[in-house]
Amino acid sequence: MNFEFLKHATWSGVYPIAFVSAALAAYLITFLVRTYSQSIQFLDIPNNRSSHELPTPLGGGAAICAAFIIGVHLGVFEAGLRERALYVIVFGGLIAMTMGLVDDFRRGIPAVFKLGFLFVMTLACWVVDERLILNLSPWILLNLLLTLLWIAGVASAINAFDNMNGLAVGFSAIASFAYFVVAVQTQSEVGFTGELNRFWGLISIALSGACLGFLPHNFPRGRIFIGDGGSFFLGFCLAVLGVMGEWSNQSVSRATIPLLILALPIFDLVFVVWTRHHSGVTKTWVEAVRHCARDHLSHRLVFLGLSPIQAVLILHAVATFLALSAIILRADDSLTLTYMHLVQAGTVLLILGVLIKVGSKKGMT
């Protein structure tokens, strides 16, 4: 890995400034958000599907978003960088968070409306920056459709993954840091527009810092939740990073690296939806997506006898392993190694799938 670019007087200070300022801002702002949420009774009331017993303040996603914006803008100012992709990630993230906050306030928005909203928002961001598109086929309309499905799918996966204290936030910190490392690997190599991936490195490290600054408020004890506002914001940012970052010159590797980084929540969502429908819990695939139950991977690990803290730490360890696969793949993105890492990741997820099947025999509700 080549770190020569960090000798530049400007960039040697940009990333630490973005990371530390985002982490510190998230930690401090969360105190204010938690107090305000309690004062207006913006609370998550526990029910039979909840993993908490007491009403808990919502709105933590707003603290992460605010801290992220602070860290990014301080980094951009330090670097003297001008990049129109900033509007996509910041304003798109704000809109996604706002939709989630409305969902939290209203105690539920129809899934079809949320999906349509994500589609429209993605189209608007694509108009702002035409680089927000997956280049997987010769047909632009097909590429645009795949981009819409990717962003909506990742946002939905992170939203569903937010089912236990610290799980989604910790995962997002790991995933965004992995994006940062891959951006550092890429931006100093020949054949890439280094300035663009320096920008995505800045975005990634600021997002990781914001998540880590918030994490003490959410894990191991959940004093405040990120809610749908936070999960949609994190999902949108992680999805956009996967689309717009120049992770490899090889098209297969370019698609594989984000897929490895985000594999765990995507697997969790797909497998849970499949098992709900296959086992007859739901009659249609749409019902399987909309159905809410304690049947996600984290819940099933608890049914196996682990504590919630242990279940979250194990899933974070799996996420770290998959992220390391993406980082190693970037160092040598040959097709052979790409397929090997895909097989390796599939094997790990298959083992988790076996645990899921065992857990399902423990009498989940």
Stockholm file with secondary structure:
# STOCKHOLM 1.0

chainA/1-365         MNFEFLKHATWSGVYPIAFVSAALAAYLITFLVRTYSQSIQFLDIPNNRSSHELPTPLGGGAAICAAFIIGVHLGVFEAGLRERALYVIVFGGLIAMTMGLVDDFRRGIPAVFKLGFLFVMTLACWVVDERLILNLSPWILLNLLLTLLWIAGVASAINAFDNMNGLAVGFSAIASFAYFVVAVQTQSEVGFTGELNRFWGLISIALSGACLGFLPHNFPRGRIFIGDGGSFFLGFCLAVLGVMGEWSNQSVSRATIPLLILALPIFDLVFVVWTRHHSGVTKTWVEAVRHCARDHLSHRLVFLGLSPIQAVLILHAVATFLALSAIILRADDSLTLTYMHLVQAGTVLLILGVLIKVGSKKGMT
#=GR chainA/1-365 SS CCCGGGGSTTHHHHHHHHHHHHHHHHHHHHHHHHHHHHHTTCEECCCTTCSCSSCEECCHHHHHHHHHHHHHHHHHHHHTCCCTHHHHHHHHHHHHHHHHHHHHHHTCCCHHHHHHHHHHHHHHHHHHCTTCSCCCSSCHHHHHHHHHHHHHHHHHHHHHHCCSTTHHHHHHHHHHHHHHHHHHHHHTSTTSCHHHHHHHHHHHHHHHHHHHHHHHHHSSSCSSCCHHHHHHHHHHHHHHHHHHSCCCSSHHHHHHHHHHHTHHHHHHHHHHHHHHHHTTSSSSHHHHHHCCCSCSHHHHHHHTTCCHHHHHHHHHHHHHHHHHHHHHHHHSCCHHHHHHHHHHHHHHHHHHHHHHHHHGGGCCC
#=GC SS_cons         CCCGGGGSTTHHHHHHHHHHHHHHHHHHHHHHHHHHHHHTTCEECCCTTCSCSSCEECCHHHHHHHHHHHHHHHHHHHHTCCCTHHHHHHHHHHHHHHHHHHHHHHTCCCHHHHHHHHHHHHHHHHHHCTTCSCCCSSCHHHHHHHHHHHHHHHHHHHHHHCCSTTHHHHHHHHHHHHHHHHHHHHHTSTTSCHHHHHHHHHHHHHHHHHHHHHHHHHSSSCSSCCHHHHHHHHHHHHHHHHHHSCCCSSHHHHHHHHHHHTHHHHHHHHHHHHHHHHTTSSSSHHHHHHCCCSCSHHHHHHHTTCCHHHHHHHHHHHHHHHHHHHHHHHHSCCHHHHHHHHHHHHHHHHHHHHHHHHHGGGCCC
//
